[in-house]
Amino acid sequence: TTAFDSSPNANNGTLTNMDTTTSRTTSGAKVGSNNIVNISNITSFCVGSTLLLDAGNSFTHYQWQDSSINSTYSVTTAGKFWVTAIDSNCFSTSSDTVTISENSLPNVQLGNDITLCTGMDTILNAGSGHTTYTWSTGASTQTITVNLANTYSVTVTDNNNCSNNDATIV
């Protein structure tokens, strides 16, 4: 078992980089290795999904904020996550911290099921403000006009690349 101080500035000669646009701090010892651990350039994910943080394979020992020791860490909630990595000779360490936020899913509601009389049509509207629309009919617009009995579904994606879907029966 290898024990090490997991605080970001535990070693002398520490190199620290701060990137304020992504709320991350990267630290690593200057001596012995050019390896710097970098766990993620992604700082958000969609509610209900999992983000895999990967510290890479340049080190042999890893310790995350919860004391887990794998080179990867699965994130399912927003928060601050960090890892300290150490090489096989316990000579070089590197740490990285990232703050991850959760993006809500886009709102899409096609409404209640619809009954149409023969020869009539209706407009299904997936709502505005989404970056993409993918209908079960193959359409890629905010609205579609339908006149056949069927189940119609749509998947919408927002500018955070989060997707949600809904369906209605006509």
Disulfide bonds with the S-S distance in Angstrom:
Cys46-Cys162 2.05
